[in-house]
């Protein structure tokens, strides 16, 4: 194996040990959080961001965020988003940003009326700062990440380095989950989202990051595994993350992972030459076989309950009334707010107040699309159109970022079931805006 491959194996082992250490000594999690922030700032300043170190350390933070949340290691509730924002600002100081990223400055400007409206209309007993921060840190993190990444030139090899940065903390997450719930069969008793198989934390967010893990290690397998050992390691982790994601009983993360992998395979198939297409076809077949095997094992470990979960049934096999775990009501109320206030919306954070008064449901939005419409009205609609169309347009003019559409799908599907609770959808979306190029190896002429 090459030196880089050996280093990768050692880093995986180190993060596996870190997962054990945090499980045994939970206070290590807080030290880990502070160390990541300090090292990240030092790493960027020392390198002056000459090789987009900002993207590497941000990817690391995005992957580790759920572990820090589930182990109570967060020094701030929105540590992930604030950290990414700090790194992006540093990156802009050293490397600037594209003047053509005007659409994302417009995106930020269109959020302001909703903030002003909220300060004037939120109830007196509501903490205005927290209500606004809870709903806007995600979009603001996305905007500044997008401004940094917009048409930024980066080699495909460096993008794979970012993928590797994603992969490392995920190992600690998986180890922690196995230690927290060594026997899935013993804790699964129904078809609802399972906190025990999710490390005691929100299954929706854990499923999201595990689904991202499936895709990350699939990319590692296809593009970053030169030796047989690395192929076995990465294919093993694809299976591990698929299994652990499935048994959270939260469907969003796994469905998102499947769509990301599917779109990546479609993109590389149509961009491949005739000699490469049979190899891609073989990857598709093997992926399908592995998927069936992981599902079968998951079904066995859950006593068949996972099959009922995805069939929208309860433990007795009866079809549930709600297909989206009750989220239909949240979506319906937010759409009604949009129809009632189509210009400026109801203001940031007010949709929760209004819903509680009208329906008695005291629940924050799980859907960023309907939240944007409810709270920002037509301005939110314009923002959503900007977010959806810009990466598609950039992909049409530069198809070398073969991961772009998968990144976009992760953002789109994740915000539909988990809003922007995590930094992941914001940062991963921004990666779809990169201008990727391939470094051609020099031709060696022999005399």
Secondary structure, 3 states (H helix, E strand, C coil): CCHHHHHHHHHHHHHHHHHHHHHHCCCHHHHHHHHHHHHHHHHHHHHCCCCCHHHHHHHHHHHHHHHHHHCCCCCCCCHHHHHHHHHHHHHHHHHCCCCCCHHHHHHHHHHHHHHHHHHHHCCCCCCHHHHHHHHHHHHHHHHHHHHHHCCCEEEHHHHHHHHHHHHHHHHHHHHHHHHHCCCHHHHCCCCCCCCHHHCCCCHHHHHHHHHHHHHHHHHHHHHCCCCHHHHHHHHHHHHHHHHHHHCCCCHHHHHHHHHHHHHHHHHHHHHCCHHHHHHHHHHHHHHHHHHHHHHHHHHHHCCCHHHHHHCCECCCCCECCCCCCCHHHHHHHHHHHHHHCCCCCCCCCHHHHHHHHHHCCCCCCCCHHHHHHHHHHHHHHHHHHHHHHHHHHHHHHCCCCCCHHHHHHHHHHHHHHCCCCCCHHHHHHHHCCCEEECCCCCCCCCC
